[in-house]
Amino acid sequence: MIKDIPNSDEYKDVAIECLIQAYNNIYNVDNTLNNETPREEIWEYNQIVLRTAIVLIHQGLEGLMKSEICKKTPLLLIDRKRSDWKTLPDSADESFSEMNTIGGDDLLRTFFACVNTKKIDTNFLSHYEEIRIKRNKIVHGIGTEKLTPEYILILILNSFTYLLGKDSFWDAVSSKFYSHPGFKYEDSDIEWEDMIHYNRMEYLNLFIGKKELKKHFSTDITAREYLCPFCIEKAEMITEDGLKYPDSKWAFLNPNKPDSTNMSCIVCGTDFGIIREDCEKTNCKGNVKYLLEDDDTTETWVCLTCWNEEIKNT
């Protein structure tokens, strides 16, 4: 009997962890940059981080393929002739983890035998081959090609989108961030601020841009954008100049229609209602407002285009 047979979720979890770790390693290097040392020199020094990311991406892709194969049966992953399986009644038990599993071309062919190819992005094959070649060069000590963080970030995004669909990358980043046990306790030594998570989206926008990011979200993030009241409330940050609020716009009408009264923020994942009413501020052409506060005598509405607050008597 073969014991300890893995399931699909186990492979998927490890795969996502590899991809997120590759992303975090790059983000952490960029997050410690200062204004004195050129970014190009920092990444010249940290080429090993980018090369390691290639290895992690390759592991992530193989893990996601194994996850899909497991939905049929994990036994397809065993790289051993059936005649050598210790499964007859007089055989001793053997753990799945002690058996070799398929990789490379065998894994790829088995993967496509188990999935509906129409659901897999047509670019996946060339994407996997590109990473496989680069990974092999790196692990065999001949990968001297200079890599850029932008190139690796796009590889990570594509790995998620090609196999798990749009929104999967940000869903995984958000889940990893908010599931940290530090959020469960009031620990003065650990500050888990929403600004950290908000800045991760800002980071991607800065170095990749919305045109590229658009490919990885089901929401059209190149449509007219608005301020998210929940991000502004949760991601505020105290600076030397006082309280600072995030001012980038990551909320979008849902659906994106002129009369829509619903909105969604792709950063914090909040859905909320709005009203369509022209802003009273001079030169602001916004017509989307959100109710900030409501008491017995007044209502405070805010324009999600310019953040102009308007108090109305009720």
Backbone hydrogen bonds, N-H to C=O, Kabsch-Sander energy under -0.5 kcal/mol:
donor,donor_aa,acceptor,acceptor_aa,energy
3,K,1,M,-0.6
3,K,94,E,-2.7
11,Y,7,N,-1.3
12,K,8,S,-2.2
13,D,9,D,-2.9
14,V,10,E,-1.7
15,A,11,Y,-2.4
16,I,12,K,-2.6
17,E,13,D,-2.0
18,C,14,V,-2.0
19,L,15,A,-2.0
20,I,16,I,-2.8
21,Q,17,E,-2.3
22,A,18,C,-2.0
23,Y,19,L,-2.0
24,N,20,I,-3.0
25,N,21,Q,-2.3
26,I,22,A,-1.4
27,Y,23,Y,-2.6
28,N,24,N,-2.8
29,V,25,N,-1.3
30,D,26,I,-2.1
31,N,27,Y,-2.2
32,T,28,N,-0.5
32,T,29,V,-1.1
33,L,30,D,-1.4
42,I,38,P,-1.7
43,W,39,R,-2.3
44,E,40,E,-1.5
45,Y,41,E,-1.9
46,N,42,I,-1.4
47,Q,44,E,-0.8
49,V,46,N,-1.1
50,L,46,N,-1.1
51,R,47,Q,-2.4
52,T,48,I,-2.5
53,A,49,V,-1.6
54,I,50,L,-1.4
55,V,51,R,-1.6
56,L,52,T,-2.3
57,I,53,A,-2.7
58,H,54,I,-2.3
59,Q,55,V,-2.1
60,G,56,L,-2.5
61,L,57,I,-2.7
62,E,58,H,-2.3
63,G,59,Q,-2.3
64,L,60,G,-2.2
65,M,61,L,-2.1
66,K,62,E,-2.5
67,S,63,G,-2.0
68,E,64,L,-1.6
69,I,65,M,-2.2
70,C,66,K,-2.3
71,K,67,S,-0.7
71,K,68,E,-0.8
72,K,69,I,-1.6
73,T,69,I,-2.0
76,L,73,T,-1.5
77,L,74,P,-2.1
78,I,75,L,-1.2
79,D,100,N,-2.9
80,R,78,I,-1.1
84,D,81,K,-2.1
85,W,82,R,-1.6
87,T,85,W,-1.6
91,S,88,L,-2.5
94,E,1,M,-2.4
96,F,3,K,-2.6
98,E,95,S,-1.5
99,M,96,F,-1.8
102,I,77,L,-2.4
106,D,103,G,-1.1
107,L,103,G,-0.9
108,L,104,G,-2.1
109,R,105,D,-2.5
110,T,106,D,-2.3
111,F,107,L,-2.6
112,F,108,L,-2.1
113,A,109,R,-1.1
114,C,110,T,-0.7
114,C,111,F,-1.2
115,V,111,F,-0.7
117,T,115,V,-0.9
119,K,116,N,-2.3
120,I,117,T,-1.2
121,D,162,Y,-1.1
124,F,121,D,-2.0
127,H,123,N,-2.1
128,Y,124,F,-3.1
129,E,125,L,-2.3
130,E,126,S,-2.2
131,I,127,H,-1.9
132,R,128,Y,-2.7
133,I,129,E,-2.3
134,K,130,E,-1.8
135,R,131,I,-2.9
136,N,132,R,-2.4
137,K,133,I,-1.9
138,I,134,K,-2.0
139,V,135,R,-2.6
140,H,136,N,-1.4
141,G,138,I,-1.4
142,I,137,K,-2.9
143,G,137,K,-1.1
144,T,142,I,-1.5
152,I,148,T,-1.8
153,L,149,P,-2.6
154,I,150,E,-2.0
155,L,151,Y,-1.7
156,I,152,I,-2.2
157,L,153,L,-2.4
158,N,154,I,-2.7
159,S,155,L,-2.0
160,F,156,I,-1.8
161,T,157,L,-2.6
162,Y,158,N,-3.0
163,L,159,S,-1.1
164,L,160,F,-3.3
165,G,160,F,-0.7
165,G,161,T,-1.1
167,D,216,H,-2.8
168,S,165,G,-1.4
171,D,167,D,-2.3
172,A,168,S,-2.0
173,V,169,F,-2.4
174,S,170,W,-2.7
175,S,171,D,-2.4
176,K,172,A,-2.3
177,F,173,V,-2.0
178,Y,174,S,-2.8
179,S,175,S,-1.5
180,H,177,F,-1.0
183,F,180,H,-2.0
184,K,181,P,-1.7
185,Y,182,G,-0.8
187,D,185,Y,-1.4
188,S,186,E,-0.7
190,I,187,D,-1.3
192,W,190,I,-0.7
193,E,191,E,-1.0
194,D,234,K,-0.7
196,I,193,E,-1.4
197,H,193,E,-0.7
198,Y,194,D,-2.6
199,N,195,M,-2.5
200,R,196,I,-0.8
200,R,197,H,-0.7
201,M,197,H,-0.9
201,M,198,Y,-0.7
202,E,198,Y,-1.7
203,Y,199,N,-2.5
204,L,200,R,-1.7
205,N,201,M,-2.3
206,L,202,E,-2.3
207,F,203,Y,-2.1
208,I,204,L,-2.5
209,G,204,L,-1.3
213,L,209,G,-2.3
214,K,210,K,-2.5
215,K,212,E,-1.3
216,H,213,L,-2.3
217,F,214,K,-1.2
221,I,219,T,-1.3
223,A,220,D,-1.5
226,Y,251,A,-2.4
227,L,304,L,-3.0
232,I,228,C,-2.2
233,E,229,P,-1.5
234,K,230,F,-2.5
235,A,231,C,-3.0
237,M,244,K,-3.0
239,T,237,M,-0.6
239,T,242,G,-2.8
242,G,239,T,-1.7
244,K,237,M,-3.3
250,W,248,S,-0.7
251,A,226,Y,-2.3
252,F,264,S,-2.9
254,N,262,N,-2.6
257,K,255,P,-2.0
260,S,257,K,-1.8
263,M,272,F,-2.4
264,S,252,F,-2.6
265,C,270,T,-2.1
266,I,250,W,-2.1
266,I,264,S,-0.5
269,G,265,C,-1.3
272,F,263,M,-2.5
274,I,261,T,-2.0
275,I,289,K,-2.1
277,E,275,I,-0.8
277,E,287,N,-0.8
279,C,286,G,-2.6
284,C,281,K,-1.7
285,K,283,N,-0.6
289,K,275,I,-2.2
290,Y,302,V,-2.3
292,L,290,Y,-0.8
292,L,300,T,-3.0
293,E,300,T,-1.2
295,D,298,T,-2.5
299,E,312,K,-2.8
300,T,293,E,-2.6
301,W,299,E,-0.6
301,W,310,E,-3.0
302,V,290,Y,-2.5
303,C,308,N,-2.1
304,L,288,V,-2.3
307,W,303,C,-2.4
309,E,307,W,-0.5
310,E,301,W,-3.4
312,K,299,E,-3.1
314,T,297,T,-3.3
